[in-house]
Structures are given as C-alpha cells and as structure tokens.
Amino acid sequence: MSKKKKRFTLRRLLRNLGLLPPPARRNAPAQSSDRPISHVQAENATEESALAHAEEDAASAAPKGDPRKAGCLFTLTYTALIMGLAVLLAGFLIISANDVFALVKEDREAVIVISETDTVKEVSQALGEAGLIRYPSLFRMFADVSGMDENIAPGEYTLNATMDYRTLLRKMQKKRAGREVVTVVIREGMTQKDIFALLEEKGVCEAWRLEGAARYYDYSYSFVKGLPYTPTRLEGYLFPDTYNFYVNDNPISVVGKFLANFNRKLTVDMKARAENIGYSIHDIVIIASMIEREAKFDEERPLVSSVIYNRLKSNNFPFLQIDATVQYALPEYKDVLTQEDLEIDSPYNTYKVRGLPAGPISNPGLAAIRAALYPEETGYYYYVARKNGYHYFSKTLAEHNKAIQKANSEEIETTPEAPANIEG
C-alpha cells in the first residue's frame, strides 16, 4: 500500500507541474446486484474513487497550454541567448586580434614623442590618440606580458597603424648597439633631387629607392592626398632641417620623417590663413618654393611674395616671369639664363605658363612659407637682383629698367647688414 500510495503521489506531483498529461477518465466496472461486496472491496473502491477525483481536480487546475510547446520556447530562448553572446564575443576577439596583429588597418602615420617620465599607460594613450591603436589597455597588457614595456626608450618615433603591437614596441625600444647613425643637414631651397643625392652620399639610402618611396607610397598626411604620382610628387614637402638617420635606412621611413616634420610645422593658424586668402596649402607651398629660390634674406621674402601676389591678381601681368622656375625646368643649373632658356617648353616655365607653375620648385623653409602666407602690401610688380644679394623693387616697367641699369653698374661685391635701398 505504501508503495502504491507513493507512486500515486509522485504522479500527481508531476501532473501538477504540467509535466504529465491528465489521465483519461474511466468508468468503474459494474457490480452484480446479487453479488455481495466485502468490506475490503468497499474500502478500496472508496480510495480509488477519491484518488480519481483528486487527479481530475489537479488536471483541471493545471495550465491549459501544451507543456511541450513551453519547453521548446524555453530551449529556443536559451539557445538564442547563448548564440548571441558567442557572436558578440567572437566579434570582440576579431576586432581585438586585428588591433594586436594589424591584420586589416588603415595606413596612418604619426610621430610619437616619448619623454623620460612617460609611463607605459601614457605611451599607450598617445598611440590611441594618434589613431595607431584602438585599445590602449590591451596594448599595456601585451607590453606587460611580453616584457617589452621595460625597453621603451624616450625619443621621437615615426610609427604607422599598419604595425602590430610587437613592431610598435620594437620601434620604441632603445637603439640597437652598433647601428650607425648619421646626421644630415638639409638646407632651405634644396630640391628633391639634391636631397636624395645627399642622402645617398651620406650612406642613408640609395636615391632611386627614395624616389620610389616619394612617388608611389601612400602617406596618410592630408597635404599629400590627391597629389599625382609624378617623379617630383613630394617636391616642396621635404622640410629642410637637421636630421638623424640610420645608415642603410628604410626609404619609406626616411621620406616619412621629412613629411612628419612638415606636418608639425604646418600649424592650424597657417591652414586657416591659406583658406582666408583663397589658396590651397599646395598653392602656398608652390609660392613659398619660388620665394625661397628668389630671396636670400628673410626681410626681403615678404616683398618678393608681394610681387608674386600682385601679378597673380592683375590682368596686366599674366606671367610671373620668375627666373628660378626656368632654372628648375632646365636639366642643369645656369649662372646666366639666355633668351633660348626663357623659351623652354615646360609647365614650370612662368615665362610661358600663366599663373603658378605646375608644382613647387624647391623645398622651402618656415620663413618662406610665412612670407607666402603673409605678403607685404606693396604696389611692386618687378624686382631685379643686385650684386650684394638683395633686390631693387619697382612699380612700373620704366622704374624697373632704370633699376636694371643701376644694379648692373654697382660694384658692391660684399653683402651689407641691411639693404641700402629697396627701390630702384
């Protein structure tokens, strides 16, 4: 009895939870009227009747829905939740792996300066702000686990987003002993050809490799975007300064160092000024490159700049007629230009081409760039070089012709501290 009672109690519990269907209703077998019922039979019948009524009550109280459907819905919801979490986790792992290993990243170059007091946290934040990495905390963890964080050295580093974490850390490590470093001075007004020849002479890199990097490599700086892939594509942007290079250095890194320096020198105010006067940065560099080649002294550069702008704005002077542009078009430099030279067919010859030449003719320094942005306000349309390196400036052709005669008749062979007279 106890076993039977226990079995009925468990079944009832399962049915109350909706895990078993309600029982089918059965009619008790008919008893013969002439057959006597014993006390035990009556007692069993009473118990079975009570249990049957209890099971029916439980069935009526149970939920109406199909328990199998409820179970399926729970399973689907749980499965969808697990799959969603798995997708999110996989996405994060993919993005993180791309950041760590630089699998598919935008070509973005930046210069990072590390001081003696900078921590790994500050270095990683600088890398993140420069767009070189996406997760500074992950970079710190990688540096710590790899043990490379202890070798980060102060200095100035040209880095690229296409470098993985390990490469970035290696680039910022202490210089390897025994690797020779050379110092190269790039003077204002040097051409790309001159600069690359000098670098080859110093053992930095072969000129043809530098020319290839300058012409074809897609540097991320905005001022070189859209420039045509010509042999002199980066003329004007190889900023003159004193540089340290490795012997047998990487050509892309070498050229990138020039561009990074130019980018630092080109301030927000300069960009705004160029826009205010209606010229692009490339136009400003072209004008500055001509000023650099024409004017030897800082105080004259704004005056030469004024002549260029005055001619560009005047319908009476369609040609700039700047000798330095002809020199750039010629195969070799000449001390004195001939009339035949002035007729050379070149997009750089401002005796033949209206407006600005096809591109910069040198790599200007900061003084020439500022002069191109802030010309002196004058009425000058002409200038002629004097023997002392300065110029006579004139407003009319008649004045200019007199200035030419005066300049040719001068016997000054040394350069004074300041020009005696700027007008002819």
C-alpha positions in Angstrom: 0.0 0.0 0.0 2.7 2.4 0.9 4.4 1.8 -2.5 1.2 2.3 -4.4 0.5 5.4 -2.4 4.0 6.7 -3.1 3.6 6.1 -6.8 0.3 7.9 -7.0 1.8 10.9 -5.0 4.7 11.3 -7.5 2.5 11.1 -10.5 0.2 13.7 -9.0 3.2 16.0 -8.4 4.4 15.6 -12.0 0.9 16.3 -13.3 0.6 19.4 -11.1 3.8 20.7 -12.6 2.4 20.2 -16.1 5.0 17.5 -16.9 2.5 14.7 -17.4 -0.8 14.9 -19.2 -4.1 14.5 -17.3 -5.4 10.9 -17.0 -8.2 9.6 -19.2 -11.5 9.3 -17.4 -12.5 5.7 -16.7 -15.9 4.3 -15.5 -15.8 1.8 -12.6 -16.8 -1.8 -13.7 -20.5 -2.6 -12.9 -21.1 -4.9 -9.9 -23.7 -7.6 -10.0 -26.6 -6.7 -7.7 -26.9 -10.2 -6.5 -23.1 -10.4 -5.5 -22.3 -9.2 -2.0 -19.5 -6.5 -1.7 -16.9 -7.2 1.0 -15.7 -4.5 3.5 -12.2 -4.5 1.9 -13.6 -4.1 -1.6 -15.8 -1.2 -0.5 -12.8 0.4 1.2 -10.6 0.0 -2.0 -13.4 1.4 -4.2 -13.8 4.4 -1.9 -10.0 5.1 -2.0 -9.8 4.7 -5.8 -12.7 7.0 -6.2 -11.1 9.6 -4.0 -7.9 9.4 -5.9 -9.6 9.7 -9.2 -11.4 12.8 -8.1 -8.2 14.3 -6.8 -6.4 13.6 -10.1 -9.3 15.2 -12.0 -9.1 18.3 -9.7 -5.4 18.6 -10.3 -5.9 18.2 -14.1 -8.5 21.0 -14.1 -6.1 23.2 -12.1 -3.1 22.6 -14.4 -2.2 25.1 -17.2 -4.3 24.8 -20.3 -1.2 25.1 -22.7 0.7 22.3 -24.2 3.8 21.7 -21.9 5.8 20.5 -24.8 5.5 23.9 -26.5 6.5 25.7 -23.3 9.6 23.5 -23.2 10.5 24.3 -26.8 10.1 28.0 -26.3 12.5 28.0 -23.3 15.0 25.9 -25.3 14.9 28.3 -28.2 15.3 31.4 -26.0 18.2 29.9 -24.2 19.9 28.8 -27.4 19.4 32.3 -29.0 20.9 33.9 -25.9 24.0 31.7 -25.9 24.5 32.2 -29.7 24.1 36.0 -29.3 26.8 36.1 -26.6 29.0 33.9 -28.7 28.7 36.2 -31.7 29.5 39.3 -29.5 32.5 37.5 -28.0 33.7 36.4 -31.4 33.3 39.9 -32.8 35.3 41.4 -29.9 38.0 38.8 -30.4 38.2 39.5 -34.1 38.5 43.3 -33.5 41.0 42.8 -30.7 43.1 40.5 -32.9 43.0 43.0 -35.7 44.3 45.7 -33.3 47.0 43.4 -31.9 48.2 41.9 -35.2 47.3 44.8 -37.5 45.6 42.4 -39.9 43.5 45.0 -41.8 44.2 48.5 -40.6 44.2 51.9 -42.3 47.6 53.3 -43.4 48.0 56.1 -40.9 51.4 57.5 -39.9 52.1 59.6 -36.9 55.1 60.8 -34.9 55.1 59.9 -31.2 57.4 61.7 -28.8 58.2 59.9 -25.5 59.8 61.7 -22.6 61.9 60.4 -19.8 59.0 60.5 -17.3 56.3 58.9 -19.6 54.8 55.7 -18.3 53.5 52.8 -20.4 50.0 54.0 -19.8 50.8 57.4 -21.1 52.6 55.9 -24.2 49.6 53.7 -24.9 47.2 56.7 -24.6 49.4 58.7 -27.0 49.3 55.8 -29.5 45.5 55.6 -29.2 45.0 59.4 -29.6 47.2 59.3 -32.7 45.0 56.6 -34.2 47.7 54.0 -34.2 45.9 51.5 -31.9 42.3 51.1 -30.8 42.7 49.6 -27.3 45.3 51.2 -25.1 44.6 48.9 -22.2 45.1 45.9 -24.4 48.4 47.3 -25.6 49.5 47.8 -22.0 48.6 44.3 -21.2 50.5 43.0 -24.2 53.6 45.1 -23.3 53.5 43.8 -19.8 53.0 40.1 -20.6 55.7 40.3 -23.4 58.1 42.1 -21.1 58.8 44.7 -23.8 57.5 47.5 -21.6 60.8 47.8 -19.8 62.7 48.6 -23.0 60.7 51.6 -24.2 63.1 54.5 -24.6 62.5 58.2 -24.7 62.7 59.8 -28.1 60.8 60.7 -31.3 59.4 57.8 -33.3 57.6 57.7 -36.7 55.1 54.9 -36.4 52.3 53.6 -38.6 48.9 52.0 -37.8 49.8 49.1 -40.0 52.4 48.0 -37.5 51.3 45.3 -35.0 51.8 45.7 -31.2 55.2 43.9 -31.2 56.5 46.0 -34.1 55.3 49.2 -32.4 57.1 48.2 -29.1 60.3 47.3 -31.0 60.3 50.6 -32.8 60.1 52.4 -29.4 62.9 50.4 -27.8 66.4 51.6 -27.2 68.6 51.9 -30.2 70.5 48.7 -31.0 74.1 49.0 -30.2 76.4 49.1 -33.2 73.9 50.5 -35.7 75.5 53.6 -37.2 73.6 56.9 -37.2 74.5 59.8 -39.5 73.4 63.5 -39.1 72.3 65.2 -42.3 71.7 68.9 -42.7 69.1 69.8 -45.4 69.3 73.4 -46.4 66.3 75.6 -47.3 65.7 75.7 -51.1 67.2 72.3 -51.9 65.3 70.3 -54.5 64.2 66.7 -54.0 66.9 65.6 -56.4 69.6 67.4 -54.4 68.3 66.0 -51.1 68.1 62.4 -52.3 71.6 62.7 -53.8 73.0 64.0 -50.5 71.3 61.2 -48.5 72.8 58.6 -50.8 76.2 60.2 -50.4 75.9 60.0 -46.6 75.0 56.3 -46.8 71.4 56.7 -45.7 69.7 55.2 -48.7 70.1 54.9 -52.4 68.5 57.8 -54.3 66.4 55.7 -56.6 64.8 53.9 -53.6 63.9 57.3 -52.0 62.5 58.4 -55.4 60.3 55.3 -55.5 59.0 55.9 -51.9 58.3 59.6 -52.6 56.5 58.8 -55.8 54.4 55.8 -55.0 54.0 55.3 -51.3 50.6 56.5 -49.9 51.5 58.5 -46.9 48.5 59.4 -44.7 49.0 63.2 -44.4 46.2 65.3 -45.8 48.5 67.7 -47.6 49.8 64.9 -49.9 46.4 63.3 -50.6 45.5 63.8 -54.3 49.0 64.7 -55.5 49.7 63.0 -58.8 52.2 60.1 -58.8 54.9 62.0 -60.6 58.7 61.7 -60.0 58.6 65.0 -58.1 55.4 64.3 -56.3 56.7 65.4 -52.8 58.8 68.3 -54.0 58.1 71.2 -51.6 57.2 68.9 -48.6 60.7 67.6 -47.7 61.1 70.1 -44.9 64.6 71.5 -44.5 66.2 70.8 -41.1 68.9 68.7 -39.3 68.0 65.0 -39.3 69.5 61.8 -37.8 69.2 58.7 -40.0 70.5 55.2 -39.8 73.0 54.0 -42.4 71.1 51.9 -44.9 67.8 53.1 -43.5 64.3 52.3 -44.8 63.4 54.7 -47.7 59.7 54.9 -46.7 60.8 55.8 -43.1 63.3 58.3 -44.4 60.8 60.2 -46.6 58.2 59.9 -43.8 60.4 61.7 -41.4 60.5 64.7 -43.7 56.7 64.7 -44.1 56.2 64.3 -40.3 58.4 67.4 -39.7 56.5 69.4 -42.3 53.2 68.3 -40.7 54.4 69.6 -37.3 55.5 72.9 -38.8 52.2 73.4 -40.6 50.0 74.9 -37.8 46.2 75.3 -37.6 46.6 79.0 -38.0 48.6 78.6 -41.2 45.9 76.4 -42.7 43.2 78.9 -41.7 45.3 81.8 -43.2 45.6 79.9 -46.5 41.9 79.4 -46.7 41.2 83.0 -45.8 43.3 84.3 -48.7 41.8 81.8 -51.1 44.7 79.5 -51.7 45.3 75.8 -51.0 48.2 74.5 -49.0 49.7 73.2 -52.2 49.5 76.7 -53.8 51.1 78.2 -50.7 54.0 75.7 -50.9 54.5 76.5 -54.7 54.6 80.2 -53.9 56.9 79.6 -50.9 59.2 77.5 -53.0 59.7 80.4 -55.5 60.3 82.9 -52.7 62.9 80.5 -51.2 64.8 80.4 -54.5 64.5 84.1 -55.3 65.2 85.8 -51.9 68.3 85.2 -49.9 67.4 87.3 -46.9 64.3 86.9 -44.6 63.5 90.6 -44.7 63.0 90.5 -48.5 60.9 87.5 -48.6 57.5 89.3 -47.9 58.5 91.8 -50.6 59.1 89.1 -53.2 55.9 87.5 -52.1 54.0 90.8 -52.7 55.3 90.9 -56.3 54.0 87.3 -56.9 50.6 88.0 -55.5 50.3 91.4 -57.2 50.9 89.7 -60.6 48.6 86.9 -59.9 45.8 89.4 -59.2 46.4 91.6 -62.2 45.2 91.1 -65.7 48.1 93.2 -66.9 50.6 90.7 -65.8 49.5 87.2 -66.9 53.0 85.7 -66.4 55.0 85.7 -63.2 58.3 85.6 -65.2 60.4 84.2 -62.3 63.8 83.0 -63.4 64.0 80.3 -60.7 61.2 78.4 -62.4 63.2 78.3 -65.6 66.2 77.1 -63.8 64.1 74.2 -62.3 62.9 73.2 -65.8 66.5 73.1 -67.2 68.5 69.9 -67.0 71.4 71.7 -65.3 71.7 75.0 -63.3 73.0 78.0 -65.2 74.5 81.1 -63.7 73.0 83.3 -66.5 69.9 82.4 -68.4 69.7 83.0 -72.2 66.7 84.0 -74.2 66.5 80.5 -75.5 66.3 79.2 -71.9 63.3 81.5 -71.3 61.5 79.9 -74.2 61.8 76.3 -72.9 58.7 74.3 -73.2 57.9 73.3 -69.6 54.8 73.5 -67.3 57.3 75.1 -64.8 58.4 77.9 -67.1 56.5 81.0 -65.8 57.6 83.0 -68.8 55.3 80.7 -70.9 52.7 79.4 -68.4 50.1 81.7 -66.9 49.7 81.8 -63.2 51.5 79.3 -60.9 53.9 76.7 -62.2 53.0 73.0 -62.2 54.3 72.4 -58.7 56.9 73.5 -56.2 60.4 74.2 -57.4 62.2 73.7 -54.1 61.7 72.7 -50.5 61.0 76.0 -48.6 61.8 76.7 -45.0 59.5 78.2 -42.4 60.4 81.9 -43.3 59.4 81.4 -46.9 56.2 79.7 -46.0 55.2 82.5 -43.7 56.1 85.0 -46.4 53.8 83.2 -48.8 51.0 83.4 -46.2 51.7 87.0 -45.2 52.9 89.0 -48.2 53.8 92.7 -47.7 51.2 95.1 -49.1 53.0 96.9 -51.8 52.5 98.2 -55.4 55.5 96.3 -56.7 55.4 94.3 -59.9 59.1 94.0 -60.7 62.4 93.3 -58.9 66.0 92.8 -60.1 68.8 91.2 -58.2 71.8 93.3 -57.0 75.4 92.1 -56.7 75.1 92.1 -52.9 72.3 89.5 -53.0 69.5 92.0 -52.3 66.9 93.4 -54.9 65.6 96.6 -56.3 61.8 96.6 -56.4 59.8 98.7 -58.9 56.1 99.6 -59.6 56.4 100.3 -63.3 58.4 99.0 -66.2 60.2 102.3 -66.6 61.3 102.2 -63.0 62.3 98.6 -63.5 64.5 99.3 -66.5 66.3 102.0 -64.5 66.8 99.6 -61.6 68.3 97.0 -64.0 70.9 99.6 -65.2 71.6 100.7 -61.6 72.1 97.1 -60.5 74.4 96.3 -63.4 76.6 99.3 -62.7 77.0 98.6 -59.0 80.4 97.5 -57.8 79.3 96.1 -54.4 80.8 92.6 -54.0 80.0 92.1 -50.3 76.7 91.8 -48.6 75.9 94.6 -46.2 74.0 94.1 -43.0 70.8 95.6 -44.5 69.8 96.7 -47.9 70.7 100.4 -48.6 67.7 100.9 -50.8 65.0 98.5 -51.9 63.7 100.7 -54.7 65.5 101.4 -57.9 
